[in-house]
Amino acid sequence: MILLGAWYAGKCSFLLLLVIWTQFLKRTMAEKQEVVEAAEQEEMSQGESTEESEEDESEEEPKLKYERLLNGVSEILLEDAASCMTVHEKFLALGTHSGKMFLLDIQGNVTQKFDISSVKINQISLDESGEYVGICSEDGKVQVFGLYSREGLHEIFDCPIKIVAVHPQFGKSNCKQFVTGGNKLLLYDRNWLNRWKTSVLHEGEGNITNIKWRGNLVAWANNMGVKILDITTKQRITNIPRDDTSLRPDMYPCSLFWKDNLTLVIGWGKSVKVCFVKERHASELRDLPSCYVEIVTQFDTEYYISGIAPLCDQFVMLFFVKETLDKSDKMLCARPRLDILQVHPDSSEEISSDAITVRGFQENECRDYRLEYSEGESLFYIISPRDVVVAKERDQDDHIDWLLARKKYEEALMAAEISQKNIKRHDVLDIGLSYITHLVEKRDYDMAARKCQKILGKNMKLWEDEVYRFKKIGQLKAISKYLPRGDLRLRPAIYEMILDEFLKTDYEGFSTLIREWPGELYNSKTIVQALKGHLNKDPENRTLLKALAELHTYDQRYDEALNIYLKLRNKEVFDLIHKHNLFSSIKDKIVLLMDFDTEKAVDMLLDNEDKISIEKVVNELQDRPELQHVYLHKLFKRDHHKGRKYHEKQISLYAEFDRPNLLPFLRDSTHCPLEKALEICHQRNFVEETVFLLSRMGNSRKALQMIMEELKDVDKAIEFAKEQDDAELWEDLILYSIDKPPFITGLLNNIGTHVDPILLIHRIKEGMEIPNLRDSLVKILQDYNLQILLREGCKKILVSDSLSLLKKLHRTQAKAVLVDDESICEACLSPILPSDASKPLGVVAFHCRHTFHRDCLPVANTMSTLYFCNICCAKNRGPGSAILEMKK
């Protein structure tokens, strides 16, 4: 009894020690795992920093982002290792080396746990609905059951089963099929009696390592290569041998995926093939399968392929990488790489490449990695024994993060504006404010101020905050150009603060702002008071005076503004007068305006005669005759009659200040007193003007005499004689010129068309030497010949036209004139042809197409039987004079 008690006490002590030791081991392992995870996390961050540094150098944005699948997955992999995983759009199924299967949500939380076996699970297969699962393990167990119904099949083989695949539509009653792969490919098919029928599809080529089922096609890989089978006909379509037979299939397994129902992608070793299943033509069938396979794309990769998946028209590939140390030739396992490749018919182009930091990558082999993906979503799962990493396509938020990290604020702002509805973690305004801050830090103050317009919009508080920030750094000038001035306006104190800053440091900038900013933005009285303080120190400063005039204009103190503009002789005075109708204020300032800008002043006065009369202007300019002349001259140019009472005065003004325009004035004016004008021209010895006045007053002979005696210009004398067209003047001109050889030469050259040259030639004294006489005579003869030729040419044209018209008349009159039953008499309006053929016919048809009964036409006289068309004679036209008389 004592021995039994001692034995029992010893046993309890042993059990207690065992429990304590177990807890100690667990705590130690947990602490060790935490240390390892911290080290690996640091390593992963270092890897990411390395990637970022490479990206900084290349400035190429990554296509994918990565994160570990944590929560329940971390706890599972703390004590176990992942062997496989299958992805469904609703959940994940993870198999482990200890024979357990876990159902996980997308975040990695465990929702269900299944104890399948005591050894490694090799494969998990799900149907499209996610309701049925197939599992195979290293001990030969195969289970296919419903996750919710638990109905299914449990099978045990005498060899490890590496792969299982259920029919994609396994939930349907007519699709209860699945295949397994060990050393042979077996098809399980449930018949209508709910019994499972087994059939061997293929064997004898080693272990089957991968199976992918899509529609009616099943693809599998064994030691020899890849086969495709049509499950409905049980016919094998093709055999695609593997390229590198030196690689062990169990160490470097084949990766398969169906891109669509007819396109299979194979990745094995370092080779990728894209195969397309095509139907045979009926004439080619014979004993061959109904389909065949064509390899449309084939290329090699740099590293060993551990997984392959689709991304739109590109491929995502997981590579197993080995590296050689610099100091030794020993090969070490490096971080796996996830690349995106753009596929071409015989090559590929690398779009992006990332090294993935997974736990324990130094100990992993190519077969330890798997790449699974979620169809319809850009989610990729990198599975290793101790880690699961999720790769996602980067969204707009990630893109903006990348741009902001590299201080590309302009591009980040543009991207945020374009995708404003899709971004979740960023705000357009926050990015914009960061951009402004960045520009300020770069001392690019003008660009920062310009961006305020776009970024701050109508947010008055933000505007005022930015203004005060620019004031703090002494850059109010930069932001002043971009402040809101329209419907959105800041407090007047803001604008006054900026104007005061400019007034202290930059008079030109102050004047510019006064000119550009509306007066309603600020209290103008405050600014005027400050401005006058500066003018007290510098009263002649033109910039400040101009700004003061602008401010007076805003305050509607136009007279003060007008006086300043006139003092400054500023051209804006005319715009001010027009805009605010200040003509009553300038009646006594006409001389000042014309001294400043004569042309503009005269145009303004003439355009506003109703406001400032002509008489008022002339009287104001009484002491400035040169300005008076300019005003009256422009008035005369506009209207010859408006200033007629000043035409007499204008004669003296033209003679004094503008002689070239005197003669045109005398020609155009009908109100000018000729005697007064002649007197002034005589006094000033203006010969041309005197000649014009004499001719206008009818004294042509005296005018001609002045031309010959005063001007001694035979050409002008001849021109004058031509204008007057008076034979007596020509006689006087010839008599005056007869003893002056140069005048004779001029007459011979010019009077041929007006006076018979013989009259002049007969009067030339014998022996008188006349310069260029021969040339003059030749010219006279040439002119005569020219006149003869012109007359002959005109005669020929006249004869030709007459003949042409005569022929046309003849043709017209020779044409027949139709008279039929529809013709009527234009006089009596009855049918022209009688209905009784026995009656005599008397019809007259004219060439104008009018027809009459002979009895209806009046005879012009009894002596002649010539008829005329009454209608055409009444219209005073007769297109034809001949008649056709038709008698029966």
Salt bridges, closest charged atoms under 4 A:
GLU40 OE1 - ARG359 NE 3.07
GLU40 OE2 - ARG386 NH2 3.58
GLU55 OE1 - ARG406 NH2 3.28
ASP56 OD1 - ARG406 NE 3.16
GLU59 OE1 - LYS408 NZ 2.79
GLU61 OE2 - ARG394 NE 3.66
GLU61 OE1 - HIS399 ND1 2.62
GLU67 OE2 - LYS392 NZ 3.15
GLU138 OE2 - LYS162 NZ 3.00
GLU203 OE1 - LYS184 NZ 3.67
GLU205 OE1 - HIS202 NE2 3.28
GLU205 OE1 - LYS227 NZ 2.31
ASP243 OD1 - LYS273 NZ 3.03
ASP250 OD2 - ARG248 NH2 2.65
GLU294 OE1 - LYS278 NZ 2.50
GLU349 OE1 - HIS344 NE2 3.50
ASP387 OD2 - ARG68 NE 2.62
ASP387 OD1 - ARG359 NH1 3.25
ASP397 OD1 - HIS426 ND1 2.95
ASP398 OD2 - LYS65 NZ 2.82
ASP398 OD1 - ARG425 NH2 3.03
ASP401 OD2 - ARG425 NH1 2.66
ASP401 OD1 - HIS426 NE2 2.65
GLU410 OE1 - LYS451 NZ 3.13
GLU417 OE1 - LYS454 NZ 3.43
ASP446 OD2 - ARG450 NH2 2.66
ASP446 OD1 - LYS481 NZ 3.04
GLU464 OE2 - ARG491 NE 3.22
ASP465 OD2 - LYS461 NZ 3.18
GLU466 OE1 - ARG469 NH2 2.88
ASP500 OD2 - LYS504 NZ 3.11
ASP506 OD2 - LYS477 NZ 3.99
GLU516 OE1 - ARG485 NH2 3.96
GLU560 OE1 - HIS552 NE2 3.28
GLU560 OE2 - ARG557 NH2 2.92
GLU572 OE2 - LYS546 NZ 3.58
ASP588 OD1 - LYS589 NZ 3.51
ASP595 OD1 - ARG624 NH2 2.96
GLU599 OE1 - LYS634 NZ 2.52
ASP603 OD1 - LYS634 NZ 3.19
ASP603 OD1 - ARG638 NH2 3.86
ASP607 OD1 - ARG638 NH1 2.82
GLU609 OE1 - LYS642 NZ 3.20
GLU620 OE2 - LYS616 NZ 3.12
GLU626 OE2 - ARG624 NE 2.72
GLU656 OE1 - ARG684 NH2 3.05
ASP658 OD2 - HIS629 NE2 3.38
GLU688 OE2 - LYS716 NZ 2.71
GLU689 OE1 - ARG659 NH2 3.19
GLU728 OE1 - ARG701 NH2 3.22
GLU731 OE2 - ARG763 NH1 2.51
ASP732 OD2 - ARG701 NE 2.90
ASP739 OD1 - LYS740 NZ 3.22
ASP775 OD1 - ARG774 NE 3.91
ASP783 OD2 - LYS779 NZ 3.21
GLU885 OE2 - ARG854 NH2 2.56
GLU885 OE2 - LYS887 NZ 3.43
